[in-house]
Amino acid sequence: MEAATGNTSQNGIHLNPATGYFFEHSQIRDVVIGASTGFKGVGLFVDGTSAFAGFVSVDDVSVITPAGATYCSEWLGFLSAWEMNNFDCEGAGQTAGGTNIALVSSSSTAFPSSILFNGAVTETANIGVFISGAQSVTFHKAHFEQLNGGVLIAAGLATVALNNEVSGEWVSTGINGGSGYLVNNTAGALATFTFRDNRIEEIPDQYLVGFTSNLTEIATTLTTTGLYRTNQLQAIAVSSVNQNSANQFSGVSACSSFTKAITYGTGVAFTNTPIVLVFDYTTKGGANLSAGPSRSGFTVSCTGATDAFGWIAIGNPN
């Protein structure tokens, strides 16, 4: 399916049931949208602002988006029970701006819910997924690649964004001169989110931003360092806790001229300022923090000029 040459706002597939009608129990499959000439509106647009649309499967559909498009795909308004299998959204490039997949509420009572993406691909855009007031949206075994921001969450017109979940693989995502992120929550406590079984290829600028509560992170693996993250362990019963290499989140060092600056090891990136403990091995109670802690490190002052000390940093949270 190709757009008209020179179009400025044309949509590709636009499903927009009229008031008093429904769009239900249907399937969209084996479609490529905008492979040569892209749609500057929305490639796949499901509009539930006037009537309900749901119980629909979208299988093996790809959307290629030109620069300046509104979205690659959008689910808007009163929608429920959509299942997308092997859905692929390709943006115009990481520096070209744009958002690939948008799930957006149109009022406090009209929002996408119970939306499932199995094996979705979202790549080469500014933002991979925008969740604005949508609820119970699940990305299972998704692939995020070349994105400044992976998932952006807002309360939207529904005023909440509850029970959303992402699992999958992250490649070259969240790297944008310090402002990149995997997940950015702008809804605060109005959002609940689960980050489950994710594998991250490169260290992002920021991991999970904007959460003070209602976040569950389970089994995040950083493949570049072999580090493992989780903030949802109800209990720990192990014979030992080990680092992949020395001086990543704990270590032994010594002051030089009564002071020593410590930087966390490669692959350790705290979302919030961690708790740091220091223990002077030479002089009892002789080591204290003179600067920090921060998300990147801290400085220790010692009673003795060359006192040896141990330290450990623990996320608070993440």
N, C-alpha and C positions, 0 to 999 in steps of 0.2 A: 504494500500500500504506500503510495507516494503522494506527497503534497504538491500543490500548484507552485510552479516556479515563482519566486518573488513574494510568496505569501508572508503576511506579517502577524496573523493571529489565527490561522486555520488549525482546527483540531483534526486528529486522525479518526479513531473510533470514539464517538461521543454518545454515550448512553444516558438519556435524559427523560425518564418516564414523566408523563404529564400528570397533573393533579387528578386524583381519583383512579389512577391506574397503577400497575405494579410492573416491575421487571424482575422475573423470578425463574428459577429452575432452568438455567441455560448454561451453555458452554461456549467459550471462545478458545480456539486452539489453532496452532500452526500458522501464526501470522507474523510477518516482519513489517514493521511500521517505520517508514522514513529512511530506508536504507540508502537511497540516492538523494532524494529531496526531502528534507525534514519538515515537520510541522512546527510553526512558530507559536502555536497555542499550546495544546497538550496532546501528546501522542495517543495515550489511552486515557479517556476522561469519563469517569462514572459520576454522574451528577444526581444526588438524591436530595436536592433542596426542595423539590416539589412533591415527590412521591418516593415510596420505598423501593429499593433494589437490593436483592439478596438471593442466597442459595444458588450462587453462580461459581463455576470453576473456570479459571484461565490457565491454559496449558500450553507450554512451549511458545510463548509470545515474546518477541524482542522489539524494543523501541529504541531507535537511534535519534538522538536529539540534536538539533542545530544550536549554535550560539544564539542567545536571546529568546529562547523558548520559555514559556511560563513554567511548565514542568515537563518532565519526561512522561510521568503518569500521575493521575490524581484521583483519589476517592474522596468525595465531598458530600456531607450531609447524612441523611437517614439511610444507612447501609449496614447490612449485617450478613454473616455467613458467606463470605467470599473466600475462596481458596485458590491461591496462585501457585502453580507448580512449574519450576524452571522458568521463571519470569526474569527477563533481562532488560535493564535500563542502562543505556550508554549515553553519557553526557558529552558535551562538546569539548571538554578538557578541564583539567583541574584549575587552570588560571582563567577559564572563560566564564566563571560564575555559573549560576543555575543550580537547581535542586532536582534530583531525579524522581524520587517517589514521595508523594505528599498524601497524607491522610488527615483530612481537615473537617472540623465541626462547622456547621452553618448556624447553629443556635444551641441553647442549653439543652435541648431535647433531641436534636438532630445531629448525630455524629456517627462515624464509622465504628463498628464494634464487631468482635469475633471475626477478625480478619487474619488469615493464615498465609504466610509466604513460605513455601518449601523450596529450598535451593535457589533463592533469588540471587541475582547478580546486580549490584549497583556500583558503577565506577565512572571515573573521569568526569567529575563535577565538583562544584564547591561543597554541596551537602548531599549525602547519600540518601537519607530518609528524614522527612519532616513529619512529626507526629504532633498535631495541634488539636487537642481535645478529643482525640480518638482513644478508644478503650479496648483492652483485650486484643491488641495487635501482637502477633507473634511472627518473628523471623527465625526460621529453623534452618540451620546449616547454610546461612547466607554467605555471600562473598562480597566484601567491601574492598575497593581498590582505587588508589589515586584520588582520594577525597580529602579536602581540607578539614571537613567535619563529617563524622560518620552518621550520627543520629542526633537531631535537634528536637527537643521536646518543649512544647508550650501548652498552657492550659486552654488556649483558644476560646471560642465562644461557648464551649461546653463547660468551661471554668475548671475542669479537672482532666487529667490524663492518667487513667488508672490501669494497672494490671498489664502493662506492656512488657515484652520480653524479646531479647535478641541473643542468638547463638550463631557462631560461624567463624569465618576466617577474615583477617584484616591485613591488607597488604598496602604499604605506602599510604596509610590513612592517618589523619590527625597530625600531619607534619606540615606546618605553615608558619615558620618563623616565630614560633612560640605561642601562637594563638590557635593552633589546631587542637582537635580533640577527637576522642572516640564517641563519647556521648555527652551532650550538653543539655542540662535540665534547667530551663528558665521558669518552670512552674513551681519550683520549690517543693513544699510539702504537699502540694496538690497533685503531685505525680507519684506513682508507685512503679518501680521498674526492676526487672531482673536481667542481669548480665551473666549468662550461663554458658559454660563450655566454649569459651572463645579462645582462638589461637591468634596471637598477634605477631606479625613478622618483623616489624621495625618498632622501635621505641617512639611513641607519639609525644607531642608537646604536652598533652594532658590526657588523662584517662577518662574518668567519670566526673564531670564538673557539675556543680550546682546542687548536689544532694547533701542535705543535712539529716535526712531520715528516709525511710521507705525505699531503700536501695538494698538489693540482694545481689552480691557478686559471688559466683561459684565457679571455681576451676578455670581461672584465666591462665593461659600458658604463654610466656614470651619466648618465642623460638630462637631469637638471636642470643639469648643468655642462658636459656634453660630455667629461668626463674618461674616461680609458680605463685599466683596471687589468689586469695579468697578472703572474703570478710564475713562468711556465713558458716563458720565452723562452730557447732554447738558445744563441742568438747574436743580436747586434744589428748590422746593417750599414746605417746610414742617414746621410744627409748632415747632418742636424741633429735635435736632440731639443727639442721645443717644448712650452710650457705653453699651455693654452687662454686664460689671461690672466695678468698679472703677479702675482708673490708668492703663488703657490699652493703649490708645493713648492720654490721657489727664488726669490731676489730680491736686490736691492741696497737697502741702508738705511744709516743713519748713527746713531752714538751721540749722545745728548743728555746732557750732564753725565756723560760717561764710561760710559753704559749705555744699552741698548735692548732692550725686550721684543719678541719676534717671535711672532706667532700664524699658523699655517698658514692658507692661503686657504680660502674657501668650497668645499666639496666634497671637501676632502682630509681623510680620516679614517683614521688609522693603527690597525691592529689591535694591533701591538706597537710598542714604543718605537723610533723610527727612528734611523738614523745621521745626524748633523748635522755638516757641515763649514762653517767660517767663514774668510773671507780678508779681512784688513785691507788696503784700498786706499791708505790714507794713511801708516800706519806699518808697516813690515815686521814681521810676526809680532805685531802689536799687538792683535789681536782674539782673545778667548777666551770660552768658555761660563762664565758665573757661576751659572747655574741651568738645570736640565734636562740633556738634552732630555727632553720628555714626549711623549705622543701628541698633544698640542694645540699645543705650542710650546716656546720656550726663551728665555733671556736672555743677551745678549752684554755683556761688559765690554771697554772700549777703553783703550789707552794714552793716546790723545789724547781730549780732551773731546768732539770732534765728528768723530772718525774715520769715514770711509765704509768699508763692508764689504759683501762679497757672502756669500751663504749658500745651502746646498742641503740638503734632507732626503730621505733614501732609506729606504724600508721595509726592515725587518730581521726577518723578511719581512713583507710586507703592510702 
